[in-house]
Structures are given as structure tokens and as C-alpha cells.
Amino acid sequence: MDSANQDLPEERGAVALSPVTLPPGLTEEEAEELRLELTKVEEEIYTLRQVLSAKERHAAELKRKLGLSPLSELKQNITKGWQDVQTSNAYLSASSTLDDIANSEVYKKTQETLSQAGQKTSAAFSTVGTAISRKLGDMRNSPTFKTFEDKVENLKYKVVGGNANGESAHRPNDSNPVQDNAPF
């Protein structure tokens, strides 16, 4: 191999290996000619890869100098794509159809009916909410709830040892004072 072939990557080293047997119908001269052509093509590919790599680096440098980042390019691509969509026949046709639907009598009647149904549903929920609030208020003021509340407060004294007002863990009239080393 000459010096140009020494710089080529290993993947192209297959040219240097000559097959032991030639494919049927191929003479030694034809095989040698094909090997030379393959070597030239591989060298061209290698050169083109180097040129492409240099061009890509140059393009990246130009973009950097222009302040073009991958994000700004993405934004431009999305904007361009959206403009293409908006001017496409399919989009214009669909938009026109939606406008026709929005201006139709059936759509207007459906919208009005749904609006009325929403208002009635909202009023019904409001009425139910008011009734529940009233019932809960009545229940809170009932003697049964007051008794339950007293029992919970009493249990709180026994378990926690006082209320949030900073009272002592021991009430003066408690017959079973809470121990300081309780398991809770």
C-alpha cells in the first residue's frame, strides 16, 4: 500500500486481502481491476468524510458567531412548521368547517341548552350545599353533639394531658392523673 492508504481506517483494509479463490466467471485481471477501483472509491469516501466533517465544524462556528443555538433553530423550525400547517389546504378546510359549525343553528341551540343545564345544575348544587350546611349547623348545636363533644374533650385530657391553652396535664378533680411516662 502507498502512504495514502496508510491513513485509511482499518475498516477499508479488506481490499488488501485477496481472496484465495475468485468468484466464478471472474478472471485474475478483472479481480485486480475491481480491487483498484474499490480502493479508489474507499479513498474518495474517506476524503468526502473528512471534507464533510470540516464543513460541519465550519457551519457550527458560523452559527455560534451568529448567535444561533440549537434552541433558537428549534423555535424557528416550529414556527415555520406551524405557518406551513396554517396555510395547508387541510387546515384551511378544517378551519372553514369549524366556522360553519360554530355559526350553525344546531350549534347555537346546543350551546344554549348546555348553558341552561349548567346554570340549573349550579343552582341545584348551591341549594344542596346550603341545606347540608344548615343541617350540620343544627347538628352541631344539638344536645347529642354537645355530649359527644364533651366526651371527646374528656378523652383528650386523659390521653394528651390537657388542651392547647397550656393547662396542666392533671385536672384538679381527676381521680386518675395521667402519668408522665405514659406509653403514648
PLY file of the C-alpha trace (Angstrom):
ply
format ascii 1.0
element vertex 184
property float x
property float y
property float z
element edge 183
property int vertex1
property int vertex2
end_header
0.00 0.00 0.00
1.12 3.58 -0.60
1.23 6.36 2.02
-2.35 7.49 1.24
-3.66 4.06 2.11
-1.80 4.05 5.43
-4.05 6.87 6.71
-7.23 4.97 5.89
-9.20 3.37 8.69
-8.99 -0.35 9.35
-12.49 -0.95 8.00
-11.13 -0.46 4.50
-8.30 -2.94 4.99
-10.41 -5.63 3.35
-9.08 -4.52 -0.04
-5.59 -5.66 0.87
-6.82 -9.19 1.48
-7.08 -11.05 -1.77
-9.46 -13.96 -1.78
-7.94 -17.39 -2.16
-10.48 -18.34 -4.78
-12.06 -16.00 -7.28
-15.81 -15.87 -7.76
-17.00 -17.88 -10.80
-16.65 -16.02 -14.10
-14.08 -13.52 -12.76
-10.53 -13.54 -14.06
-7.48 -12.51 -12.03
-7.12 -9.33 -14.12
-10.78 -8.37 -13.57
-10.43 -9.03 -9.84
-7.31 -6.83 -9.67
-9.11 -4.08 -11.60
-12.09 -4.28 -9.20
-9.72 -4.14 -6.19
-8.08 -0.99 -7.55
-11.46 0.61 -8.23
-12.64 -0.33 -4.73
-9.51 1.21 -3.22
-10.11 4.45 -5.15
-13.78 4.56 -4.11
-12.87 3.96 -0.46
-10.26 6.73 -0.62
-12.90 9.08 -2.08
-15.33 8.14 0.67
-12.67 8.80 3.29
-11.85 12.18 1.72
-15.53 13.12 1.50
-16.00 12.23 5.18
-13.09 14.50 6.10
-14.48 17.33 3.96
-17.98 16.86 5.41
-16.59 16.90 8.95
-14.67 20.11 8.24
-17.80 21.70 6.69
-19.90 20.71 9.73
-17.34 22.28 12.08
-17.29 25.43 9.96
-21.10 25.61 9.92
-21.20 25.18 13.72
-18.67 28.01 14.12
-20.72 30.29 11.84
-23.89 29.51 13.80
-22.08 30.26 17.05
-20.86 33.61 15.70
-24.40 34.44 14.54
-25.78 33.53 17.95
-27.83 30.65 16.61
-28.27 27.99 19.24
-29.94 24.64 18.80
-32.88 26.02 20.81
-33.31 29.04 18.54
-33.13 26.77 15.50
-35.79 24.54 17.04
-38.00 27.57 17.67
-37.56 28.68 14.05
-38.38 25.19 12.80
-41.50 25.00 14.95
-42.63 28.47 13.85
-42.05 27.59 10.21
-43.85 24.27 10.65
-46.84 25.97 12.29
-47.01 28.52 9.47
-46.91 25.67 6.96
-49.74 23.92 8.80
-51.85 27.10 8.91
-51.51 27.61 5.17
-52.13 23.97 4.28
-55.33 23.04 2.46
-56.31 20.55 5.17
-56.04 23.17 7.94
-57.90 25.81 5.94
-60.64 23.31 5.09
-60.98 22.15 8.70
-61.00 25.75 9.95
-63.71 26.65 7.48
-65.77 23.64 8.52
-65.42 24.55 12.21
-66.51 28.12 11.44
-69.56 26.76 9.63
-70.40 24.55 12.60
-69.96 27.39 15.11
-72.33 29.59 13.11
-74.97 26.90 12.59
-78.36 26.98 14.33
-77.89 23.49 15.74
-74.64 24.52 17.42
-76.21 27.68 18.86
-79.20 25.74 20.23
-76.93 23.08 21.73
-74.75 25.75 23.31
-77.80 27.50 24.78
-79.22 24.23 26.13
-75.91 23.26 27.73
-75.58 26.72 29.24
-79.05 26.47 30.80
-78.31 22.97 32.06
-75.10 24.25 33.65
-76.92 27.10 35.36
-79.61 24.76 36.72
-77.00 22.27 37.91
-75.06 25.03 39.61
-78.21 26.29 41.35
-79.06 22.74 42.46
-75.60 22.20 43.92
-75.81 25.55 45.68
-79.16 24.60 47.22
-77.84 21.21 48.32
-74.72 22.85 49.79
-76.83 25.35 51.74
-79.08 22.58 53.06
-76.10 20.49 54.15
-74.50 23.49 55.87
-77.74 24.23 57.70
-78.12 20.59 58.81
-74.51 20.47 60.01
-75.08 23.70 61.96
-78.23 22.28 63.51
-76.42 19.07 64.39
-73.51 20.95 65.98
-75.90 22.82 68.25
-77.83 19.68 69.22
-77.58 18.23 72.75
-76.31 14.92 71.33
-73.37 16.62 69.64
-72.61 18.66 72.77
-72.50 15.42 74.81
-70.22 13.82 72.20
-68.00 16.92 72.20
-67.70 16.77 75.99
-66.72 13.10 75.84
-64.05 13.79 73.22
-62.70 16.66 75.32
-62.60 14.40 78.38
-60.78 11.70 76.40
-58.34 14.32 75.15
-57.48 15.22 78.76
-56.82 11.61 79.58
-54.73 10.81 76.50
-52.96 14.08 75.70
-52.95 15.62 79.13
-54.62 18.97 78.69
-55.73 21.25 75.95
-53.91 23.72 73.75
-54.39 26.53 76.29
-51.47 25.23 78.33
-53.49 23.70 81.15
-51.78 21.18 83.32
-51.88 17.51 82.46
-53.65 16.90 85.79
-57.06 18.40 86.32
-57.72 19.10 89.97
-60.79 16.84 90.06
-59.27 13.92 88.05
-59.29 10.71 90.01
-56.73 9.06 87.66
-53.95 11.52 86.90
-52.01 10.92 83.73
-48.53 9.55 84.32
-45.60 11.44 82.79
-44.15 8.23 81.41
-47.33 7.05 79.67
-46.75 4.68 76.71
-48.31 7.11 74.26
0 1
1 2
2 3
3 4
4 5
5 6
6 7
7 8
8 9
9 10
10 11
11 12
12 13
13 14
14 15
15 16
16 17
17 18
18 19
19 20
20 21
21 22
22 23
23 24
24 25
25 26
26 27
27 28
28 29
29 30
30 31
31 32
32 33
33 34
34 35
35 36
36 37
37 38
38 39
39 40
40 41
41 42
42 43
43 44
44 45
45 46
46 47
47 48
48 49
49 50
50 51
51 52
52 53
53 54
54 55
55 56
56 57
57 58
58 59
59 60
60 61
61 62
62 63
63 64
64 65
65 66
66 67
67 68
68 69
69 70
70 71
71 72
72 73
73 74
74 75
75 76
76 77
77 78
78 79
79 80
80 81
81 82
82 83
83 84
84 85
85 86
86 87
87 88
88 89
89 90
90 91
91 92
92 93
93 94
94 95
95 96
96 97
97 98
98 99
99 100
100 101
101 102
102 103
103 104
104 105
105 106
106 107
107 108
108 109
109 110
110 111
111 112
112 113
113 114
114 115
115 116
116 117
117 118
118 119
119 120
120 121
121 122
122 123
123 124
124 125
125 126
126 127
127 128
128 129
129 130
130 131
131 132
132 133
133 134
134 135
135 136
136 137
137 138
138 139
139 140
140 141
141 142
142 143
143 144
144 145
145 146
146 147
147 148
148 149
149 150
150 151
151 152
152 153
153 154
154 155
155 156
156 157
157 158
158 159
159 160
160 161
161 162
162 163
163 164
164 165
165 166
166 167
167 168
168 169
169 170
170 171
171 172
172 173
173 174
174 175
175 176
176 177
177 178
178 179
179 180
180 181
181 182
182 183
